[in-house]
């Protein structure tokens, strides 16, 4: 059954524990945690988050790592030893996810800058396959998010990745990132729908490319229907930037709106 949830990133730059407390206070069924610092992976810190989630009846389904801006350097460069070290670092996230009960690891990957990230598509795919295999050993799914200005903004690149990686290939569909990259969401689903395991939701207006769902023009009923037809059985997470709303009550309003839309779709 699909559920609507909220990412702690909506409240950034509040400290992660403060942001997550706000998510729990909303009593949403599912949530995503965006870690923002190395020390936040300490088991004692993570157990605190898990206890708060359990008390509120919230299930943490996904985790976003703080180092996404540098994944091209650590995981997708031509330097093998740095990849090996980077892979060891990812295990700290996977261990934290095990404590939280989360299963989806959201990956940005490398930027779309061939002057710096010079590895071939095939090597990128091979690196992701090794990361996905490592994640699977922890019971975690590594999922490539579509990000504007990153190699993952290109549907053809993602299709090549799926063909290379095979059964371990999964994607996170982010609506605002698709919009910013000029990618049609329904073309994305037509070509990659069976690989989508997680969805980030936002809306848009004439003046904002990211707005709280229900305050803009996006047709969520159509999206939910299309994802259902593709076989999607995952959850939907509201992911906004702090500047995309004026009052935190708009996040809860977006949750209420999406819950009604999902029921009616």
Secondary structure, DSSP 8 states (H G I E B T S, - for coil): ---EEEEGGGGTTS-HHHHHHHHHHTT-SEEEEE--SGGGGSHHHHHHHHHHHHHHT-EEEEEE-TTGGGHHHHTSSS-HHHHHHHHHHHHHHHHHHHHHT--EEEE---BS-TTT----HHHHHHHHHHHHHHHHHTT-EEEEE--TTBGGG-HHHHHHHHHHHGGG--EEEEHHHHHHTT--HHHHHHHHGGGEEEEEE-B--SS-SSB-TTSSS--HHHHHHHHHHTT--S-EEE---GGG-SSTHHHHHHHHHHHHHHHH-
